[in-house]
Amino acid sequence: MQEIGQASQTGPDLLDTQIDEAAAELDQGRQHERITPQSSRPYALQGTLLSDVGRLLADLRPGRQSIAGW
């Protein structure tokens, strides 16, 4: 997420590392969501956002080689 909006080359190794870090943070967020009571609306929004991030990471992984060449 730190690289969004920045005009710089991103090598495939750096991009792989960043995707892996984001996936680890996503896993932590999902674990937190499981142990936190789901009784209010902000938690539902948080779950939706976590799902969206998961889909984005899934889309980024196979296309990372073409992204890295930008």
N, CA, C and O of each residue as an XYZ file, in Angstrom:
280
protein
N       0.821     -1.190      0.000
C       0.000      0.000      0.000
C       0.868      1.257      0.000
O       0.438      2.310     -0.469
N       2.075      1.146      0.521
C       2.954      2.311      0.597
C       3.367      2.807     -0.779
O       3.699      3.982     -0.938
N       3.351      1.945     -1.759
C       3.831      2.299     -3.089
C       2.755      2.912     -3.982
O       3.073      3.452     -5.042
N       1.504      2.840     -3.577
C       0.424      3.361     -4.407
C       0.608      4.858     -4.626
O       0.829      5.611     -3.677
N       0.518      5.276     -5.864
C       0.622      6.686     -6.204
C       2.039      7.189     -6.373
O       2.243      8.357     -6.704
N       3.023      6.332     -6.154
C       4.411      6.738     -6.316
C       4.923      6.280     -7.674
O       4.713      5.139     -8.085
N       5.597      7.191     -8.358
C       6.147      6.873     -9.676
C       7.574      6.358     -9.494
O       8.526      7.137     -9.458
N       7.710      5.037     -9.380
C       9.031      4.437     -9.258
C       8.976      3.008     -9.767
O       7.926      2.365     -9.752
N      10.117      2.527    -10.214
C      10.197      1.138    -10.659
C      10.059      0.222     -9.454
O      10.596      0.508     -8.384
N       9.355     -0.854     -9.625
C       9.201     -1.850     -8.579
C       9.650     -3.183     -9.153
O       9.007     -3.736    -10.046
N      10.746     -3.687     -8.639
C      11.251     -4.970     -9.111
C      10.368     -6.107     -8.656
O       9.645     -5.984     -7.667
N      10.425     -7.219     -9.377
C       9.562     -8.356     -9.028
C       9.820     -8.881     -7.620
O       8.883     -9.288     -6.933
N      11.077     -8.878     -7.182
C      11.362     -9.367     -5.827
C      10.762     -8.452     -4.776
O      10.188     -8.924     -3.795
N      10.889     -7.147     -4.972
C      10.313     -6.189     -4.028
C       8.793     -6.301     -4.017
O       8.167     -6.257     -2.958
N       8.213     -6.445     -5.185
C       6.760     -6.564     -5.267
C       6.283     -7.850     -4.600
O       5.271     -7.846     -3.899
N       7.005     -8.951     -4.814
C       6.656    -10.205     -4.139
C       6.687    -10.031     -2.627
O       5.790    -10.493     -1.922
N       7.725     -9.362     -2.134
C       7.860     -9.128     -0.705
C       6.700     -8.291     -0.186
O       6.131     -8.594      0.863
N       6.354     -7.248     -0.912
C       5.266     -6.374     -0.473
C       3.923     -7.095     -0.496
O       3.096     -6.892      0.393
N       3.701     -7.929     -1.499
C       2.457     -8.699     -1.560
C       2.407     -9.685     -0.400
O       1.359     -9.859      0.223
N       3.540    -10.334     -0.107
C       3.581    -11.271      1.017
C       3.323    -10.563      2.338
O       2.613    -11.092      3.193
N       3.894     -9.363      2.518
C       3.656     -8.593      3.742
C       2.182     -8.197      3.862
O       1.593     -8.267      4.941
N       1.607     -7.784      2.749
C       0.189     -7.409      2.767
C      -0.686     -8.616      3.092
O      -1.670     -8.497      3.821
N      -0.324     -9.784      2.547
C      -1.089    -11.003      2.829
C      -0.982    -11.370      4.311
O      -1.961    -11.812      4.912
N       0.198    -11.190      4.899
C       0.375    -11.475      6.328
C      -0.473    -10.517      7.170
O      -1.095    -10.934      8.147
N      -0.497     -9.255      6.798
C      -1.328     -8.286      7.518
C      -2.813     -8.612      7.357
O      -3.598     -8.450      8.291
N      -3.186     -9.068      6.176
C      -4.571     -9.474      5.948
C      -4.937    -10.645      6.856
O      -6.018    -10.664      7.443
N      -4.031    -11.624      6.970
C      -4.284    -12.763      7.852
C      -4.456    -12.309      9.295
O      -5.322    -12.815     10.009
N      -3.629    -11.352      9.727
C      -3.762    -10.819     11.085
C      -5.122    -10.137     11.265
O      -5.770    -10.297     12.299
N      -5.541     -9.388     10.267
C      -6.840     -8.724     10.330
C      -7.976     -9.720     10.394
O      -8.949     -9.520     11.121
N      -7.853    -10.789      9.635
C      -8.891    -11.822      9.665
C      -8.935    -12.522     11.020
O     -10.014    -12.809     11.539
N      -7.755    -12.798     11.595
C      -7.713    -13.410     12.929
C      -8.368    -12.493     13.958
O      -9.131    -12.949     14.810
N      -8.069    -11.209     13.874
C      -8.660    -10.236     14.795
C     -10.178    -10.198     14.631
O     -10.918    -10.085     15.608
N     -10.625    -10.295     13.385
C     -12.067    -10.270     13.128
C     -12.752    -11.483     13.751
O     -13.879    -11.382     14.236
N     -12.078    -12.619     13.738
C     -12.674    -13.845     14.293
C     -12.835    -13.781     15.805
O     -13.781    -14.347     16.352
N     -11.916    -13.092     16.488
C     -11.982    -13.068     17.949
C     -12.722    -11.848     18.487
O     -12.941    -11.734     19.693
N     -13.108    -10.930     17.591
C     -13.816     -9.724     17.991
C     -15.312     -9.941     17.807
O     -15.735    -10.453     16.770
N     -16.111     -9.565     18.781
C     -17.571     -9.724     18.628
C     -18.080     -9.000     17.371
O     -17.652     -7.887     17.069
N     -18.977     -9.635     16.666
C     -19.518     -9.097     15.414
C     -20.868     -8.425     15.641
O     -21.770     -8.571     14.816
N     -21.021     -7.705     16.722
C     -22.337     -7.205     17.091
C     -22.679     -5.830     16.528
O     -23.815     -5.381     16.677
N     -21.747     -5.160     15.898
C     -22.079     -3.825     15.422
C     -21.668     -3.638     13.969
O     -20.899     -4.420     13.412
N     -22.186     -2.612     13.393
C     -21.999     -2.330     11.985
C     -20.547     -2.108     11.555
O     -20.170     -2.568     10.477
N     -19.720     -1.427     12.346
C     -18.333     -1.248     11.898
C     -17.616     -2.569     11.644
O     -16.759     -2.652     10.764
N     -17.960     -3.600     12.409
C     -17.312     -4.891     12.190
C     -17.737     -5.515     10.874
O     -16.939     -6.194     10.229
N     -18.970     -5.299     10.468
C     -19.430     -5.801      9.173
C     -18.678     -5.104      8.053
O     -18.287     -5.741      7.075
N     -18.475     -3.817      8.187
C     -17.706     -3.072      7.192
C     -16.270     -3.561      7.162
O     -15.689     -3.710      6.087
N     -15.691     -3.813      8.323
C     -14.327     -4.308      8.389
C     -14.217     -5.648      7.655
O     -13.261     -5.867      6.911
N     -15.170     -6.530      7.855
C     -15.162     -7.816      7.166
C     -15.250     -7.651      5.659
O     -14.587     -8.372      4.913
N     -16.061     -6.711      5.211
C     -16.183     -6.437      3.780
C     -14.860     -5.932      3.217
O     -14.432     -6.355      2.143
N     -14.222     -5.033      3.941
C     -12.938     -4.497      3.484
C     -11.865     -5.580      3.446
O     -11.057     -5.620      2.518
N     -11.853     -6.453      4.444
C     -10.886     -7.547      4.443
C     -11.105     -8.465      3.239
O     -10.142     -8.932      2.630
N     -12.345     -8.719      2.903
C     -12.648     -9.544      1.727
C     -12.160     -8.875      0.449
O     -11.601     -9.531     -0.430
N     -12.376     -7.567      0.350
C     -11.934     -6.828     -0.832
C     -10.410     -6.845     -0.966
O      -9.880     -7.002     -2.066
N      -9.718     -6.685      0.148
C      -8.253     -6.718      0.128
C      -7.781     -8.099     -0.315
O      -6.838     -8.212     -1.098
N      -8.424     -9.134      0.176
C      -8.070    -10.491     -0.233
C      -8.218    -10.696     -1.731
O      -7.365    -11.318     -2.364
N      -9.290    -10.179     -2.293
C      -9.497    -10.291     -3.748
C      -8.436     -9.501     -4.515
O      -7.931     -9.967     -5.537
N      -8.097     -8.308     -4.022
C      -7.071     -7.508     -4.685
C      -5.719     -8.219     -4.673
O      -5.017     -8.241     -5.684
N      -5.360     -8.793     -3.544
C      -4.099     -9.526     -3.476
C      -4.114    -10.739     -4.402
O      -3.108    -11.043     -5.043
N      -5.237    -11.423     -4.475
C      -5.349    -12.568     -5.378
C      -5.182    -12.131     -6.835
O      -4.608    -12.863     -7.642
N      -5.679    -10.948     -7.170
C      -5.525    -10.419     -8.526
C      -4.094     -9.958     -8.794
O      -3.603    -10.085     -9.916
N      -3.424     -9.425     -7.777
C      -2.066     -8.924     -7.954
C      -1.039    -10.034     -8.131
O      -0.102     -9.885     -8.916
N      -1.196    -11.121     -7.430
C      -0.182    -12.184     -7.474
C       0.113    -12.680     -8.885
O       1.280    -12.681     -9.276
N      -0.865    -13.097     -9.664
C      -0.532    -13.610    -10.996
C      -0.030    -12.525    -11.958
O       0.698    -12.834    -12.901
N      -0.405    -11.266    -11.736
C      -0.010    -10.204    -12.646
C       1.199     -9.418    -12.189
O       1.518     -8.382    -12.772
N       1.879     -9.891    -11.152
C       2.964     -9.099    -10.576
C       4.118     -8.884    -11.528
O       4.784     -7.853    -11.432
N       4.394     -9.802    -12.444
C       5.501     -9.630    -13.386
C       5.239     -8.451    -14.316
O       6.146     -7.662    -14.582
N       4.012     -8.322    -14.811
C       3.711     -7.203    -15.702
C       3.662     -5.891    -14.933
O       4.022     -4.846    -15.475
N       3.221     -5.927    -13.675
C       3.182     -4.715    -12.854
C       4.597     -4.244    -12.563
O       4.869     -3.043    -12.580
N       5.501     -5.182    -12.296
C       6.868     -4.845    -11.922
C       7.599     -4.128    -13.055
O       8.543     -3.380    -12.800
N       7.185     -4.342    -14.280
C       7.874     -3.718    -15.413
C       7.446     -2.307    -15.707
O       8.007     -1.672    -16.600
N       6.457     -1.785    -14.976
C       5.965     -0.430    -15.247
C       7.017      0.591    -14.985
O       6.777      1.785    -15.161
